Amino acid sequence: MSNPEPAVVEFGMLGPVTAWADGVEIGLLGPRHRELLARLLVAHPHAVPTSMLVEDLWEDPPVGAVGAVRTFVAALRRALEPDRPPRTPPRLLVTVGNGYALRGAVIDADRFSEEVSAAAGLVPARALQTLGRALARWRGPALADVAEAPWARAEGARLRELRLHAIELQAGARLDLGRAAEAVPDLEAHVIAHPWREEGWRLLALALYRAGRQGDALAVLRRARALLVDDLGVDPGAALRRLETEVLAQSASLEAGPRPEHSADRVWAEAAASYDRAVAGGARARLRSTVDLLRGLAITGGDGLVAAREQRLASILAAEELGEASLTAAIIGGYDVPAIWTRSDDPTQAAGIVAAAERTLAALPPETAPTARARLLATIAVESRGSDADSPERARTAARLAEQIARRTGDPGLLAFALNGVFIQSFHHTGAAGRRDAIGAELIALAARHDLATYAVLGHLIRLQARSAIADWDGADTHAAAADALAQRHDSPLVGVFTQGYRALRLAGTGAGEAEVSAAYRATAARLDGAGMPGLQRGLLPVMLLAAQIQHGSAPGAGPGTVDRAGDHGPDGPDTVGAQDGPYARWTRPVRLLSLDRAAAAAALADLPDPPPDHLLEAMWCLTAHAAIAVGDRPAMRRAQAALGPAGHEQAGAGTGLFTLGPVSAFLGGLEHALGR
């Protein structure tokens, strides 16, 4: 039995310090609690020692300040994770040495920075959309509650500067799109509020000129000159001086850059404008078109994937409001974006989609085409991932039914979608690499016959994982290269996350040292930043590094060097051990506790449920086996032995395509030896 996925907590720095759980604001306590949270947010992801927190929270620390900090931390933990069971480690606000840190925090300021950085490399239309979303995150001055605190000033200044830069990038994108008049009001306000920014003056003058207001453009340039000379005693910079000369000369270089008659940007802009004119607002055609847009956004990764995820459930609910089950079925089933990972990026949204698909299936009239039903069933199978599925048997049944209908109808696109659901639902027992390899092979063949590029990529990635699981590195190399080639041809940047991760795994599987393997795993994790896949990213790096330790014999275990050091686990006790491992913490804790407190490790092991049915199934069972051998827990050893038996020919964890703990047979051998004693 698996635990429900915890709420997604996001922290806010772009305004008063706050936090939201699944979009609902968390009721934080007094100002000291907010100040403590702000201090940890500024330091994220690094830890802040308790002594520094005392100095930063009080000008003249009172007696008992350290105890007060710990009380504030405990209160914050209760507010951030109200449903955390007693004596389980916090996953967000963790103890690190003699201090505290936020781990894996989703912070609006980080998202803002990523979006502004990404916008600089986008075409103007997409840059404008991205910057609009980024600037909408601001709710007031950055760190408004603590803006004057010495430790907050540098971060507040950095964020303010980045916001001003984003406003100027936004204005530049509008100018590039020929929307000069639209840019003028915001730029007027910008230069009044920030008169020393020459780029603001330059953009305002250029916008006025392109809006047909040459005299106003010259007046703005002269205002800027007077301000700089009179108040600062400096002449305008080269960009302002050059612009004034070009305005006076009515230079052709000031016009918006010419676009080729058939450029992609021009075609897109004109087609979108025509669509807006021709299709009435709220029309059913718009909802159908929205699904196509979201599907295209999702495969771009990063911001596109996040945006698609944000809008998908909204489009389904909008369709349901119209009361037409067939339309809702088309909106739900039309989003057939391939899924390669078994943990959902947004479990709450996924549950909402599954519920909507179930409602729609029940509401469809009897004469509905079987393909529409099959797409809903495939959606249920794909979205009911791993431990996020409320009814795993229902999800597996949905996958089988979708496949049967697809094979009967002969619809290749539907069959590919259904096979994706079958793959996602194939992790309920260990040792299934061969079955998944066959699914990948069929997807590749199907895609080749019917030009299904995204499913060709999926097929190669599935086979990469499956061949890695049986240590067929040459075969995995072939599929990694094929996936990379397809990704380059079809602009699918997310593929590189998995193929780079595979190359790190290959190092581990072919005998590289622990330091080299760990460095490669860290590079894989760095590639995940900004990729828009939190379901993959959460807890992955700590688990991979632990796997490297176990594979190379440096992890805590049953060897003679292991000692019982009860009490050597920080001020909050052993409950915080493993918190960094995210959704895998329950299965890593017994191993991590071995060198700290054997009794705590044994207790954690005794209460351990079966691992969830996902990509890390074999890896989590091997961790269980490792800890069970170390503490002599014979029932846990027998459970692990029975579970791992079918995977005796595989590499533990390598079915992820990202990391390994070594051969499963080594763990089975250790279990057999220990049980035979």
Order of alpha helices (4+ residues) and beta strands (2+ residues): beta-beta-beta-alpha-beta-alpha-alpha-beta-beta-beta-alpha-alpha-alpha-alpha-alpha-alpha-alpha-alpha-alpha-alpha-alpha-alpha-alpha-alpha-alpha-alpha-alpha-alpha-alpha-alpha-alpha-alpha-alpha-alpha-alpha-alpha-beta-beta-alpha
